[in-house]
Amino acid sequence: MTTKTRGAAPPTLSARALNRALLARQSLLERSDESVEAMAERLVGLQAQAPNPPYLGLWTRLQRFALDDLTRALQERRIVRATMMRGTLHLVSAADYRALRPVLQPALRRLSLASGHAKALRGLELDALRRAGFEALRAAPLNAAELGDALRAHWPEHDCGELALLVRSAEALVHVPPAGCWDWHKPAAFATALDWLGAAVADEAGEDAADAMALRYLRAFGPASARDFGAWSGLSAPAERLRRLRPQLQVFRDEDGTELFDLPDAPRPPPELPAPPRLLPEFDNVLLAHAQRERILDPSARAAVYTRNGLVAATVLVDGFVAGVWKLQRDARAATLTVFPFRRLAAAERAELEAQAADCLRVAAADRATHDVRYARVQKPV
């Protein structure tokens, strides 16, 4: 721990030091023996725009993981899939949904009213729409089309497909399994949090709850700036919040002079600590949790990872930094994992990656007769 000295400039952390801190907190230096639920809480949720990436995000972080571990957690309501940070889908524990959704609710309301879907309100109040959607979903889980049909009974002259999208983003709902489960790509059905979890979710939370969320972010992703916290959470006034918490935080600067905040007891390994190769899934948290992402991604690789249509590629970490992307392809009998490196890999790096890839195939394609690991030609990012 760095000793605080009155008037002294905050210590500077290199990109490599920030990288090792992030990897340590994300269980990417060493796999964890935690449960699926505990890891989801440590990460403050997993990005879940698509059903399969959270499974692979847990596989790459846990010592022991099978696909059924997460599927059971979803079916048993210990983990839920819902709209959370930044208005995007996440998997979070049931306890975290109840704790974090009230903090996020005002921001989600603002996002809903600022979206193109809000044009469909045309004089309606969002609260009235939410009440109607809530009552329709109390009877039974409904998918988006069914929810739109239920709303049409109230407002036949409105675009009720768009109104249903507003309810989905603004109301405290969860996706009912098998939505969110491995390889499930059909439309989701939605239930109220009250029905699915047995407890109502408040429309707002006190400052203590929002502060607790900021501290959990730092424990999972710090050291981080106010902009980083805002980019991850979608909450307003992140700088003001971290300034208020400053007396209980450790303060650093990055190499550009940006002020960073962290918990005093959070792990900050030495930058020279070796980092094993890892395969990260599409939309992985570590690639979306900061405004400045040089701690894990060279800016030259950005276009190869973040596509114009909002997708985030599955990435290869070598020595802790993105060194390529990868794809898993499956047919009825075979599964192939192909690595597309951004640079020539050393023999030892290839061997370690091949071991990771083989284990990924073991978990993600256990029912395929043959498994194959391939390397494409080096593809330098543009």
C-alpha positions as CSV (number, residue, x, y, z in Angstrom):
1,M,0.0,0.0,0.0
2,T,1.3,3.5,-0.8
3,T,1.7,5.8,2.1
4,K,-0.3,9.0,1.9
5,T,1.6,12.2,2.4
6,R,0.0,15.5,2.8
7,G,0.6,17.6,-0.2
8,A,2.5,14.9,-2.1
9,A,1.5,14.2,-5.7
10,P,-0.5,11.0,-6.2
11,P,1.7,8.0,-7.4
12,T,1.6,7.3,-11.1
13,L,0.5,3.9,-12.3
14,S,1.7,2.6,-15.7
15,A,-0.7,0.9,-18.1
16,R,1.0,-2.4,-17.2
17,A,0.4,-1.8,-13.5
18,L,-3.3,-1.0,-14.2
19,N,-3.5,-4.1,-16.4
20,R,-2.3,-6.4,-13.6
21,A,-4.6,-4.8,-11.1
22,L,-7.6,-5.4,-13.5
23,L,-6.6,-9.0,-14.2
24,A,-6.2,-9.8,-10.5
25,R,-9.6,-8.5,-9.6
26,Q,-11.2,-10.3,-12.6
27,S,-9.7,-13.7,-11.8
28,L,-7.7,-13.6,-15.0
29,L,-4.3,-14.0,-13.4
30,E,-5.4,-17.1,-11.5
31,R,-8.7,-18.9,-11.7
32,S,-11.0,-18.7,-8.7
33,D,-12.6,-21.6,-6.8
34,E,-15.7,-19.5,-6.1
35,S,-19.2,-20.4,-7.1
36,V,-21.0,-19.0,-10.2
37,E,-23.1,-16.8,-8.0
38,A,-20.1,-15.5,-6.0
39,M,-18.2,-14.7,-9.2
40,A,-21.2,-12.9,-10.7
41,E,-21.2,-10.7,-7.6
42,R,-17.5,-10.1,-7.6
43,L,-17.7,-8.9,-11.2
44,V,-20.9,-6.8,-10.4
45,G,-22.6,-8.7,-13.2
46,L,-21.6,-10.1,-16.6
47,Q,-22.5,-8.6,-19.9
48,A,-25.3,-10.7,-21.4
49,Q,-26.4,-9.2,-24.8
50,A,-26.1,-12.7,-26.2
51,P,-26.7,-15.9,-24.2
52,N,-23.4,-17.8,-24.6
53,P,-20.7,-15.1,-23.7
54,P,-21.5,-15.1,-19.9
55,Y,-21.0,-18.9,-19.8
56,L,-17.6,-18.5,-21.4
57,G,-16.8,-15.5,-19.2
58,L,-17.3,-17.7,-16.1
59,W,-15.4,-20.6,-17.7
60,T,-12.3,-18.5,-18.2
61,R,-12.4,-17.3,-14.6
62,L,-13.4,-20.3,-12.6
63,Q,-11.3,-23.4,-11.7
64,R,-14.3,-25.7,-12.1
65,F,-17.2,-24.8,-14.4
66,A,-19.8,-26.7,-16.5
67,L,-22.5,-25.1,-18.6
68,D,-25.2,-26.6,-16.3
69,D,-23.8,-24.6,-13.3
70,L,-25.0,-21.3,-14.8
71,T,-28.2,-22.8,-16.3
72,R,-29.2,-24.2,-12.9
73,A,-28.5,-20.8,-11.3
74,L,-30.8,-19.1,-13.8
75,Q,-33.5,-21.7,-13.4
76,E,-33.3,-21.6,-9.6
77,R,-33.5,-17.7,-9.7
78,R,-30.2,-17.3,-8.0
79,I,-28.9,-15.4,-11.2
80,V,-31.2,-13.2,-13.3
81,R,-30.8,-11.7,-16.7
82,A,-32.1,-8.1,-16.9
83,T,-31.5,-4.6,-18.1
84,M,-28.9,-3.0,-15.8
85,M,-25.9,-0.8,-16.3
86,R,-26.1,1.6,-19.3
87,G,-29.4,0.1,-20.2
88,T,-27.7,-3.1,-21.4
89,L,-28.4,-6.7,-20.5
90,H,-26.4,-8.3,-17.7
91,L,-26.5,-11.4,-15.6
92,V,-26.5,-10.5,-11.9
93,S,-27.2,-12.4,-8.7
94,A,-30.7,-12.0,-7.4
95,A,-29.3,-10.1,-4.4
96,D,-27.5,-7.7,-6.7
97,Y,-30.6,-7.1,-8.8
98,R,-32.5,-6.1,-5.7
99,A,-29.6,-3.9,-4.5
100,L,-28.4,-2.3,-7.8
101,R,-31.6,-1.9,-9.8
102,P,-33.0,0.9,-7.6
103,V,-29.7,2.8,-8.0
104,L,-29.9,2.5,-11.7
105,Q,-33.6,3.2,-12.0
106,P,-33.4,7.0,-12.5
107,A,-30.7,6.6,-15.2
108,L,-32.8,3.9,-16.9
109,R,-35.8,6.2,-16.9
110,R,-33.8,9.0,-18.5
111,L,-32.4,6.6,-21.1
112,S,-36.0,5.4,-21.9
113,L,-37.3,8.9,-22.4
114,A,-34.3,9.9,-24.5
115,S,-34.6,6.9,-26.8
116,G,-36.3,6.8,-30.2
117,H,-39.0,4.5,-28.6
118,A,-40.2,7.4,-26.5
119,K,-41.8,9.0,-29.6
120,A,-44.5,6.3,-29.3
121,L,-45.7,7.9,-26.0
122,R,-47.3,10.9,-27.8
123,G,-48.9,12.4,-24.7
124,L,-48.8,9.4,-22.5
125,E,-46.9,9.4,-19.3
126,L,-44.2,6.8,-18.9
127,D,-45.5,6.0,-15.4
128,A,-48.9,5.2,-16.7
129,L,-47.3,2.9,-19.4
130,R,-45.2,1.2,-16.8
131,R,-48.3,0.5,-14.6
132,A,-50.1,-1.0,-17.6
133,G,-47.1,-3.2,-18.5
134,F,-46.6,-4.3,-14.9
135,E,-50.3,-5.3,-14.6
136,A,-50.2,-7.2,-17.9
137,L,-47.1,-9.1,-16.8
138,R,-48.5,-10.0,-13.4
139,A,-50.9,-12.4,-15.1
140,A,-48.1,-14.4,-16.8
141,P,-44.7,-13.9,-18.4
142,L,-45.0,-12.4,-21.9
143,N,-42.6,-11.9,-24.8
144,A,-42.3,-8.5,-26.5
145,A,-45.0,-9.2,-29.1
146,E,-47.4,-10.4,-26.4
147,L,-46.7,-7.5,-24.2
148,G,-47.4,-5.1,-27.2
149,D,-50.7,-6.9,-27.7
150,A,-51.7,-6.4,-24.1
151,L,-50.8,-2.7,-24.3
152,R,-52.9,-2.3,-27.4
153,A,-56.0,-2.9,-25.4
154,H,-55.3,0.4,-23.6
155,W,-53.8,2.5,-26.5
156,P,-54.9,1.0,-29.8
157,E,-53.8,4.2,-31.6
158,H,-50.2,4.0,-30.5
159,D,-47.3,1.9,-31.7
160,C,-47.5,-0.7,-29.0
161,G,-44.5,-2.5,-30.2
162,E,-42.5,0.6,-29.3
163,L,-44.4,1.0,-26.1
164,A,-43.5,-2.6,-25.1
165,L,-39.8,-1.8,-25.6
166,L,-40.2,1.2,-23.2
167,V,-41.7,-1.0,-20.6
168,R,-38.9,-3.5,-21.0
169,S,-36.3,-0.8,-20.4
170,A,-38.0,1.2,-17.7
171,E,-39.8,-1.4,-15.6
172,A,-38.1,-3.8,-13.2
173,L,-38.3,-7.0,-15.3
174,V,-36.3,-10.1,-15.7
175,H,-35.9,-12.6,-18.5
176,V,-37.5,-15.9,-17.8
177,P,-35.4,-19.0,-18.5
178,P,-34.7,-20.5,-21.0
179,A,-34.0,-17.0,-22.2
180,G,-30.4,-16.3,-21.3
181,C,-29.5,-20.0,-21.2
182,W,-26.8,-21.6,-23.3
183,D,-27.6,-21.6,-27.1
184,W,-31.1,-20.2,-26.5
185,H,-31.8,-17.7,-29.3
186,K,-35.6,-17.4,-29.3
187,P,-37.5,-14.3,-28.1
188,A,-37.4,-13.8,-24.3
189,A,-40.4,-13.8,-22.1
190,F,-40.4,-11.2,-19.3
191,A,-41.7,-11.4,-15.7
192,T,-41.9,-8.7,-13.0
193,A,-39.1,-8.7,-10.4
194,L,-41.9,-8.9,-7.8
195,D,-43.2,-12.2,-9.2
196,W,-39.8,-13.8,-10.1
197,L,-37.9,-12.8,-7.0
198,G,-40.7,-12.4,-4.5
199,A,-39.8,-8.8,-3.7
200,A,-40.7,-5.4,-5.2
201,V,-37.8,-3.2,-6.5
202,A,-37.8,0.4,-5.5
203,D,-37.7,3.2,-8.1
204,E,-34.9,5.0,-6.4
205,A,-32.2,4.3,-3.8
206,G,-30.4,6.4,-1.2
207,E,-27.0,7.9,-1.6
208,D,-25.5,5.1,0.5
209,A,-26.6,2.5,-2.0
210,A,-25.1,4.5,-4.9
211,D,-21.9,4.9,-3.0
212,A,-21.7,1.2,-2.3
213,M,-22.1,0.5,-6.0
214,A,-19.2,2.9,-6.8
215,L,-17.0,1.1,-4.2
216,R,-17.9,-2.3,-5.7
217,Y,-17.0,-1.0,-9.2
218,L,-13.6,0.1,-7.9
219,R,-13.0,-3.3,-6.3
220,A,-13.9,-5.1,-9.5
221,F,-12.3,-2.7,-12.1
222,G,-10.1,-0.2,-10.3
223,P,-8.0,1.8,-10.0
224,A,-10.3,3.9,-12.2
225,S,-11.3,7.5,-13.0
226,A,-14.6,9.2,-12.6
227,R,-15.1,8.9,-16.3
228,D,-14.4,5.2,-16.1
229,F,-17.1,4.8,-13.4
230,G,-19.6,6.8,-15.4
231,A,-18.9,4.8,-18.6
232,W,-19.5,1.6,-16.8
233,S,-22.5,2.6,-14.7
234,G,-24.4,5.1,-16.8
235,L,-25.0,7.1,-13.6
236,S,-24.9,10.9,-13.7
237,A,-22.3,13.0,-11.8
238,P,-19.7,10.3,-11.3
239,A,-17.0,12.8,-10.5
240,E,-19.0,14.3,-7.7
241,R,-19.7,10.9,-6.2
242,L,-16.0,9.9,-6.2
243,R,-15.0,13.3,-4.8
244,R,-17.3,12.7,-1.8
245,L,-15.8,9.2,-1.3
246,R,-12.3,10.4,-1.7
247,P,-11.4,10.5,2.0
248,Q,-11.8,6.7,2.1
249,L,-10.0,6.0,-1.2
250,Q,-6.4,5.7,-2.4
251,V,-5.6,8.2,-5.2
252,F,-3.3,7.6,-8.1
253,R,-2.7,9.0,-11.6
254,D,-2.2,7.3,-14.9
255,E,0.6,8.1,-17.3
256,D,-1.5,10.9,-18.9
257,G,-2.1,12.5,-15.5
258,T,-5.7,11.4,-15.1
259,E,-6.8,11.0,-11.5
260,L,-7.6,7.4,-10.5
261,F,-9.4,6.1,-7.4
262,D,-9.1,2.8,-5.6
263,L,-9.9,1.0,-2.4
264,P,-6.8,0.9,-0.2
265,D,-6.9,-2.8,0.4
266,A,-7.6,-3.8,-3.3
267,P,-5.0,-5.9,-5.0
268,R,-2.4,-4.1,-7.1
269,P,0.1,-6.7,-8.2
270,P,3.6,-5.7,-9.4
271,P,3.5,-4.9,-13.1
272,E,6.2,-7.5,-13.9
273,L,4.0,-10.3,-12.6
274,P,3.4,-12.9,-15.4
275,A,-0.1,-13.2,-16.8
276,P,-1.2,-16.4,-18.5
277,P,-3.0,-16.4,-21.9
278,R,-6.7,-16.2,-21.6
279,L,-9.7,-16.4,-24.0
280,L,-12.3,-13.8,-23.3
281,P,-15.8,-14.1,-24.7
282,E,-17.7,-11.5,-26.8
283,F,-18.8,-8.4,-24.8
284,D,-16.5,-9.3,-21.9
285,N,-16.7,-6.9,-18.9
286,V,-13.0,-5.9,-19.0
287,L,-13.4,-4.5,-22.5
288,L,-16.4,-2.3,-21.6
289,A,-15.8,-1.1,-18.1
290,H,-13.6,1.9,-18.7
291,A,-13.7,5.1,-20.7
292,Q,-9.9,4.7,-21.3
293,R,-9.1,1.1,-22.2
294,E,-5.3,1.2,-22.8
295,R,-4.9,-0.9,-19.7
296,I,-5.9,-3.9,-21.7
297,L,-6.2,-2.9,-25.4
298,D,-3.8,-1.0,-27.6
299,P,-5.7,1.8,-29.5
300,S,-4.5,0.4,-32.8
301,A,-6.6,-2.8,-32.1
302,R,-9.8,-1.0,-31.3
303,A,-11.4,-1.3,-34.7
304,A,-10.7,-5.1,-34.8
305,V,-12.5,-5.6,-31.4
306,Y,-15.3,-3.1,-31.4
307,T,-17.4,-3.3,-34.6
308,R,-19.5,-0.6,-36.2
309,N,-22.7,-2.4,-35.4
310,G,-22.0,-2.5,-31.7
311,L,-20.6,-5.9,-31.3
312,V,-17.5,-6.7,-29.2
313,A,-15.3,-9.5,-30.5
314,A,-14.1,-12.5,-28.4
315,T,-10.5,-11.6,-27.6
316,V,-7.2,-13.4,-26.9
317,L,-5.1,-12.1,-24.0
318,V,-1.4,-12.7,-24.2
319,D,0.7,-11.2,-21.4
320,G,-2.5,-9.6,-20.1
321,F,-3.2,-7.5,-23.3
322,V,-5.4,-8.1,-26.3
323,A,-3.3,-9.9,-28.9
324,G,-5.9,-11.2,-31.2
325,V,-9.5,-12.4,-31.6
326,W,-11.1,-15.9,-31.7
327,K,-14.2,-17.6,-33.0
328,L,-15.9,-20.8,-32.0
329,Q,-17.7,-22.6,-34.9
330,R,-19.9,-25.7,-34.4
331,D,-21.8,-28.0,-36.7
332,A,-23.6,-31.2,-35.9
333,R,-20.4,-33.2,-35.4
334,A,-17.4,-30.9,-35.1
335,A,-16.3,-27.8,-33.2
336,T,-13.4,-25.6,-34.3
337,L,-11.8,-22.8,-32.3
338,T,-9.8,-20.5,-34.5
339,V,-7.4,-17.9,-33.2
340,F,-6.7,-14.8,-35.3
341,P,-3.5,-13.3,-33.7
342,F,-2.5,-9.7,-34.2
343,R,1.2,-10.6,-34.0
344,R,3.4,-13.6,-34.3
345,L,3.1,-15.7,-31.2
346,A,6.0,-17.4,-29.5
347,A,6.0,-21.2,-29.3
348,A,5.3,-21.1,-25.5
349,E,2.4,-18.6,-26.0
350,R,0.9,-20.9,-28.7
351,A,1.2,-23.9,-26.5
352,E,-0.6,-22.2,-23.6
353,L,-3.3,-20.9,-25.8
354,E,-3.9,-24.3,-27.4
355,A,-4.4,-25.7,-23.9
356,Q,-6.9,-22.9,-23.1
357,A,-8.7,-23.5,-26.4
358,A,-8.9,-27.3,-25.9
359,D,-10.4,-26.7,-22.5
360,C,-12.9,-24.2,-23.9
361,L,-14.0,-26.8,-26.5
362,R,-14.3,-29.4,-23.8
363,V,-16.8,-27.2,-21.9
364,A,-18.6,-25.5,-24.8
365,A,-18.7,-28.4,-27.3
366,A,-18.8,-31.5,-25.2
367,D,-21.5,-33.0,-27.4
368,R,-19.4,-32.7,-30.6
369,A,-17.5,-35.7,-31.8
370,T,-14.3,-33.9,-32.9
371,H,-12.5,-30.7,-31.6
372,D,-10.0,-28.7,-33.6
373,V,-7.8,-25.7,-32.7
374,R,-6.6,-23.6,-35.6
375,Y,-4.5,-20.5,-36.1
376,A,-5.2,-18.0,-38.9
377,R,-2.5,-15.9,-40.4
378,V,-1.3,-12.9,-38.4
379,Q,-3.9,-10.1,-38.9
380,K,-2.4,-6.8,-37.9
381,P,-5.2,-4.5,-36.7
382,V,-5.8,-1.4,-38.7
